[in-house]
Amino acid sequence: MRINNPITQKEYKLSPDDRLISSTDTRGKITYFNERFREVSGYDADELMGAPHNLIRHPDMPKAAFADMWDTIRAGKPWMGLVKNRRKNGDHYWVSAYVTPMYERGQLVGYESVRVAPENAQKERAMGLYRRLNEGKSPHTWLQRLTEGVRTLAPVWTAPILITLGLLLAQQWLWGSLSAVASIIGMFMQLAMHNKAMKDIRAIRPHAFANSVIAETYSNHSGARAELEMVLRSEEARARTGFTRIQDAAAGLHDVVAATRKQAELSSQLVDQQNQATQQTASAINEMTTSIQEVADSVEGNAKQAEEASTNVDQSSELAGEAMVAINTLSDSVRSIVTTVDELAQSTNSIGEAADIIASIADQTNLLALNAAIEAARAGEHGRGFSVVADEVRSLAAKTQESTDRIHGIIDQLRERAQNAVRVSSEGEKAAEAGVAKVQATERALQEIKAAVSAITDSTIQMSSAVEEQSNVAEHINQQITDIADGAGRAQQNSNETYEVSVNLEDTTEYLYALINRFALDKK
């Protein structure tokens, strides 16, 4: 037997309205309990569920009481008795328990107990009985055993006593004892009638609980009267158990229905919100479809512009190529000019050298002419003609000198201009080379632009396809949203109908709960 400690011997008293309900499987493991049972036990819900029911057993309860309970309920019969249970903190509480087997489809599946607060007198009698049992004494006092013996022997001795009475009445001297004998006979006959009444009641209610020992805790009497009172109390407990379980189920149903009503109300609100959101979504989808079409038109326009840009880039690239060819040709021409000018400068130098030679010859000729004039003067009349020739030669030498000087001036100017031409040509060549480089850079940039435009064109084509597909998807979504909106409308209508049904069901459960309370056996 399980011993639960510690104990404080402090009583936790139940109110007359308390109903403690619990169920176990066939092994005594807790499978159900109501909230009041949990509160009184002091345990948490997770500590109770699945735990052995003897978790609340008090050490003061005798083994014989639980042995009788298990023998009775395992035989398929109900058991009733006063039980002292232990709370988690060591305090205790007294209950009047009614335990019944539970069957499903003819198969035993567990046990159920409904407990109420006992009367104080019942509790005092139970404490005395359990004290005697724990001390190893008989459950009955000597007076109870005497009364039980007389009650048991009454059916056996009634007939012999009547015969003896008849014999005594034949003696005249015993007429004075008639009153005493009649009283004895009446007592035995009354006991016999009580026994017969008990048998008749037990025959009518064969499953009624009427344990003679436990009966004396519920009744202030003993024997047949106590058993009769026990039968009535057990039947009352049986009916109360049924009503209590129905009340518990009705209360649970009421809670479920109330929760269902609230859920239905919330669902109706949510469906209404969903309906509004669906309509807003449908409107947004329509706007998105329009926007997608605008994007598609824009993408198509961009594709055309990209195609035109690609064509322009191709043309610009061709022009750049032609310009580069022309600049290269110009560069070649400039280089040829530079070469020619250089050659011209060199030729000018040759002319200068020739002019220098002529000037030298003119100087020598002038000197010779001077010498000839001197010799002609010396010759006198004979040299006059030669003098004239010498003068002419000298004049020619002077003119040659002048021409040579002018040639040198012209050559200097030509040389300067040639150098300027070379410098300008060199600068033109450098400019041509820079132009070629820029044209080449421009052509590369155009090629890059062409590649970018080509990529834009490809992306635009893909975007166009994607936009077209998205447009189709948006149209499909729009249709689905429309269907959802229609479904949401129907769901809202169904939700409203469900809410109305839940309200009616809640009213019905409240009426059922009131009806059960109206016919409760312990209602004052």
RAWO-V609998 format. One record per residue. N is the residue number from 1. RES is the residue in one letter. SS is DSSP state (hx for helix, st for strand, lp for the rest). Layout:
# RAWO-V609998
[[N,RES,SS] [N,RES,SS]]
This chain:
# RAWO-V609998
[[1,M,lp] [2,R,lp] [3,I,lp] [4,N,lp] [5,N,lp] [6,P,lp] [7,I,lp] [8,T,lp] [9,Q,lp] [10,K,lp] [11,E,st] [12,Y,lp] [13,K,lp] [14,L,lp] [15,S,lp] [16,P,lp] [17,D,lp] [18,D,lp] [19,R,lp] [20,L,st] [21,I,st] [22,S,st] [23,S,st] [24,T,st] [25,D,lp] [26,T,lp] [27,R,lp] [28,G,lp] [29,K,st] [30,I,st] [31,T,st] [32,Y,st] [33,F,st] [34,N,lp] [35,E,hx] [36,R,hx] [37,F,hx] [38,R,hx] [39,E,hx] [40,V,hx] [41,S,hx] [42,G,lp] [43,Y,lp] [44,D,lp] [45,A,hx] [46,D,hx] [47,E,hx] [48,L,hx] [49,M,lp] [50,G,lp] [51,A,lp] [52,P,st] [53,H,hx] [54,N,hx] [55,L,hx] [56,I,hx] [57,R,st] [58,H,lp] [59,P,lp] [60,D,lp] [61,M,lp] [62,P,lp] [63,K,hx] [64,A,hx] [65,A,hx] [66,F,hx] [67,A,hx] [68,D,hx] [69,M,hx] [70,W,hx] [71,D,hx] [72,T,hx] [73,I,hx] [74,R,hx] [75,A,lp] [76,G,lp] [77,K,lp] [78,P,lp] [79,W,st] [80,M,st] [81,G,st] [82,L,st] [83,V,st] [84,K,st] [85,N,st] [86,R,st] [87,R,lp] [88,K,lp] [89,N,lp] [90,G,lp] [91,D,lp] [92,H,st] [93,Y,st] [94,W,st] [95,V,st] [96,S,st] [97,A,st] [98,Y,st] [99,V,st] [100,T,st] [101,P,st] [102,M,st] [103,Y,st] [104,E,st] [105,R,lp] [106,G,lp] [107,Q,st] [108,L,st] [109,V,st] [110,G,st] [111,Y,st] [112,E,st] [113,S,st] [114,V,st] [115,R,st] [116,V,st] [117,A,lp] [118,P,lp] [119,E,lp] [120,N,hx] [121,A,hx] [122,Q,hx] [123,K,hx] [124,E,hx] [125,R,hx] [126,A,hx] [127,M,hx] [128,G,hx] [129,L,hx] [130,Y,hx] [131,R,hx] [132,R,hx] [133,L,hx] [134,N,hx] [135,E,lp] [136,G,lp] [137,K,lp] [138,S,lp] [139,P,lp] [140,H,lp] [141,T,lp] [142,W,hx] [143,L,hx] [144,Q,hx] [145,R,hx] [146,L,hx] [147,T,hx] [148,E,hx] [149,G,hx] [150,V,hx] [151,R,hx] [152,T,hx] [153,L,hx] [154,A,hx] [155,P,hx] [156,V,hx] [157,W,hx] [158,T,hx] [159,A,hx] [160,P,hx] [161,I,hx] [162,L,hx] [163,I,hx] [164,T,hx] [165,L,hx] [166,G,hx] [167,L,hx] [168,L,hx] [169,L,hx] [170,A,lp] [171,Q,lp] [172,Q,hx] [173,W,hx] [174,L,hx] [175,W,hx] [176,G,hx] [177,S,hx] [178,L,hx] [179,S,hx] [180,A,hx] [181,V,hx] [182,A,hx] [183,S,hx] [184,I,hx] [185,I,hx] [186,G,hx] [187,M,hx] [188,F,hx] [189,M,hx] [190,Q,hx] [191,L,hx] [192,A,hx] [193,M,hx] [194,H,hx] [195,N,hx] [196,K,hx] [197,A,hx] [198,M,hx] [199,K,hx] [200,D,hx] [201,I,hx] [202,R,hx] [203,A,hx] [204,I,hx] [205,R,lp] [206,P,lp] [207,H,lp] [208,A,lp] [209,F,lp] [210,A,lp] [211,N,lp] [212,S,hx] [213,V,hx] [214,I,hx] [215,A,hx] [216,E,hx] [217,T,hx] [218,Y,hx] [219,S,lp] [220,N,lp] [221,H,lp] [222,S,lp] [223,G,hx] [224,A,hx] [225,R,hx] [226,A,hx] [227,E,hx] [228,L,hx] [229,E,hx] [230,M,hx] [231,V,hx] [232,L,hx] [233,R,hx] [234,S,hx] [235,E,hx] [236,E,hx] [237,A,hx] [238,R,hx] [239,A,hx] [240,R,hx] [241,T,hx] [242,G,hx] [243,F,hx] [244,T,hx] [245,R,hx] [246,I,hx] [247,Q,hx] [248,D,hx] [249,A,hx] [250,A,hx] [251,A,hx] [252,G,hx] [253,L,hx] [254,H,hx] [255,D,hx] [256,V,hx] [257,V,hx] [258,A,hx] [259,A,hx] [260,T,hx] [261,R,hx] [262,K,hx] [263,Q,hx] [264,A,hx] [265,E,hx] [266,L,hx] [267,S,hx] [268,S,hx] [269,Q,hx] [270,L,hx] [271,V,hx] [272,D,hx] [273,Q,hx] [274,Q,hx] [275,N,hx] [276,Q,hx] [277,A,hx] [278,T,hx] [279,Q,hx] [280,Q,hx] [281,T,hx] [282,A,hx] [283,S,hx] [284,A,hx] [285,I,hx] [286,N,hx] [287,E,hx] [288,M,hx] [289,T,hx] [290,T,hx] [291,S,hx] [292,I,hx] [293,Q,hx] [294,E,hx] [295,V,hx] [296,A,hx] [297,D,hx] [298,S,hx] [299,V,hx] [300,E,hx] [301,G,hx] [302,N,hx] [303,A,hx] [304,K,hx] [305,Q,hx] [306,A,hx] [307,E,hx] [308,E,hx] [309,A,hx] [310,S,hx] [311,T,hx] [312,N,hx] [313,V,hx] [314,D,hx] [315,Q,hx] [316,S,hx] [317,S,hx] [318,E,hx] [319,L,hx] [320,A,hx] [321,G,hx] [322,E,hx] [323,A,hx] [324,M,hx] [325,V,hx] [326,A,hx] [327,I,hx] [328,N,hx] [329,T,hx] [330,L,hx] [331,S,hx] [332,D,hx] [333,S,hx] [334,V,hx] [335,R,hx] [336,S,hx] [337,I,hx] [338,V,hx] [339,T,hx] [340,T,hx] [341,V,hx] [342,D,hx] [343,E,hx] [344,L,hx] [345,A,hx] [346,Q,hx] [347,S,hx] [348,T,hx] [349,N,hx] [350,S,hx] [351,I,hx] [352,G,hx] [353,E,hx] [354,A,hx] [355,A,hx] [356,D,hx] [357,I,hx] [358,I,hx] [359,A,hx] [360,S,hx] [361,I,hx] [362,A,hx] [363,D,hx] [364,Q,hx] [365,T,hx] [366,N,hx] [367,L,hx] [368,L,hx] [369,A,hx] [370,L,hx] [371,N,hx] [372,A,hx] [373,A,hx] [374,I,hx] [375,E,hx] [376,A,hx] [377,A,hx] [378,R,hx] [379,A,hx] [380,G,hx] [381,E,hx] [382,H,hx] [383,G,hx] [384,R,hx] [385,G,hx] [386,F,hx] [387,S,hx] [388,V,hx] [389,V,hx] [390,A,hx] [391,D,hx] [392,E,hx] [393,V,hx] [394,R,hx] [395,S,hx] [396,L,hx] [397,A,hx] [398,A,hx] [399,K,hx] [400,T,hx] [401,Q,hx] [402,E,hx] [403,S,hx] [404,T,hx] [405,D,hx] [406,R,hx] [407,I,hx] [408,H,hx] [409,G,hx] [410,I,hx] [411,I,hx] [412,D,hx] [413,Q,hx] [414,L,hx] [415,R,hx] [416,E,hx] [417,R,hx] [418,A,hx] [419,Q,hx] [420,N,hx] [421,A,hx] [422,V,hx] [423,R,hx] [424,V,hx] [425,S,hx] [426,S,hx] [427,E,hx] [428,G,hx] [429,E,hx] [430,K,hx] [431,A,hx] [432,A,hx] [433,E,hx] [434,A,hx] [435,G,hx] [436,V,hx] [437,A,hx] [438,K,hx] [439,V,hx] [440,Q,hx] [441,A,hx] [442,T,hx] [443,E,hx] [444,R,hx] [445,A,hx] [446,L,hx] [447,Q,hx] [448,E,hx] [449,I,hx] [450,K,hx] [451,A,hx] [452,A,hx] [453,V,hx] [454,S,hx] [455,A,hx] [456,I,hx] [457,T,hx] [458,D,hx] [459,S,hx] [460,T,hx] [461,I,hx] [462,Q,hx] [463,M,hx] [464,S,hx] [465,S,hx] [466,A,hx] [467,V,hx] [468,E,hx] [469,E,hx] [470,Q,hx] [471,S,hx] [472,N,hx] [473,V,hx] [474,A,hx] [475,E,hx] [476,H,hx] [477,I,hx] [478,N,hx] [479,Q,hx] [480,Q,hx] [481,I,hx] [482,T,hx] [483,D,hx] [484,I,hx] [485,A,hx] [486,D,hx] [487,G,hx] [488,A,hx] [489,G,hx] [490,R,hx] [491,A,hx] [492,Q,hx] [493,Q,hx] [494,N,hx] [495,S,hx] [496,N,hx] [497,E,hx] [498,T,hx] [499,Y,hx] [500,E,hx] [501,V,hx] [502,S,hx] [503,V,hx] [504,N,hx] [505,L,hx] [506,E,hx] [507,D,hx] [508,T,hx] [509,T,hx] [510,E,hx] [511,Y,hx] [512,L,hx] [513,Y,hx] [514,A,hx] [515,L,hx] [516,I,hx] [517,N,hx] [518,R,hx] [519,F,lp] [520,A,lp] [521,L,lp] [522,D,lp] [523,K,lp] [524,K,lp]]
